[in-house]
Amino acid sequence: MRRIVVRAPACSADIVTFLKHALRTHAEELHAGERAEFAFDAERFSFPAAIFESLLAGVDLQLLSTHEEDGTRVLEVEKQQRGSA
């Protein structure tokens, strides 16, 4: 399974807009049914799971599980058929 590391922006960019763009960019690389892990700095991306689920659904990704490991938040996702999320 591919692990995609999303680093927080160094500038003062809107973190949600940045996250939407990063998710959309990487979601386009995945095929329907393909699973991947997104890894985020748990401190910089401290959103509730519901926020991540909403952002992921917007790019046809389904959240399967989430966990933390050594200060990194890991989301396991699956690419859905376009429009079926």
C-alpha positions in Angstrom: 0.0 0.0 0.0 1.3 3.4 -0.9 2.0 5.9 1.9 1.6 9.5 1.0 3.3 12.0 3.3 1.6 15.4 3.5 3.8 18.0 5.0 2.3 21.2 6.5 3.1 24.4 4.5 6.0 26.5 5.8 4.1 29.7 5.1 0.9 30.9 6.8 -1.3 29.5 4.1 -4.9 28.4 4.9 -4.3 24.9 6.1 -7.7 23.6 5.0 -7.3 24.9 1.4 -3.8 23.5 1.4 -5.1 20.1 2.6 -8.0 20.1 0.0 -5.4 20.7 -2.8 -3.0 18.0 -1.5 -5.8 15.4 -1.2 -7.2 16.2 -4.7 -3.8 16.0 -6.3 -3.0 12.6 -4.8 -6.5 11.2 -5.2 -6.2 11.8 -9.0 -3.2 9.4 -9.0 -5.2 6.5 -7.5 -7.5 4.0 -9.3 -10.9 3.0 -8.1 -10.6 0.4 -5.4 -6.9 1.3 -4.7 -6.0 1.8 -1.1 -3.4 4.3 0.3 -2.3 5.8 3.5 -2.0 9.5 4.1 0.4 10.5 6.8 0.2 14.0 8.5 1.9 15.8 11.3 -0.6 15.1 14.1 0.0 18.5 15.7 -0.4 20.6 12.5 -3.3 18.6 11.2 -5.3 18.1 14.4 -8.7 18.1 12.8 -11.5 15.8 14.0 -12.0 12.7 11.9 -15.3 14.0 10.6 -13.4 16.9 8.9 -11.0 14.5 7.2 -14.0 12.3 6.2 -15.7 15.3 4.6 -12.6 16.5 2.8 -11.8 12.9 1.6 -15.4 12.4 0.3 -15.0 15.5 -1.8 -12.2 13.8 -3.8 -13.9 10.4 -4.0 -11.8 8.8 -1.1 -13.4 6.8 1.7 -11.8 6.8 5.2 -11.2 3.2 6.3 -9.2 3.8 9.4 -7.1 6.3 11.3 -4.4 5.9 13.9 -1.3 7.8 15.3 2.2 6.6 15.3 5.0 8.7 16.8 3.3 12.0 16.3 2.1 11.2 12.8 -1.6 10.8 12.0 -2.2 8.1 9.5 -5.4 7.8 7.5 -6.1 4.6 5.5 -8.3 5.4 2.5 -9.8 3.8 -0.5 -10.5 5.4 -3.9 -14.2 5.2 -4.8 -15.8 5.1 -8.2 -16.4 8.7 -9.2 -19.6 9.9 -7.8 -20.2 6.9 -5.5 -18.5 8.3 -2.3 
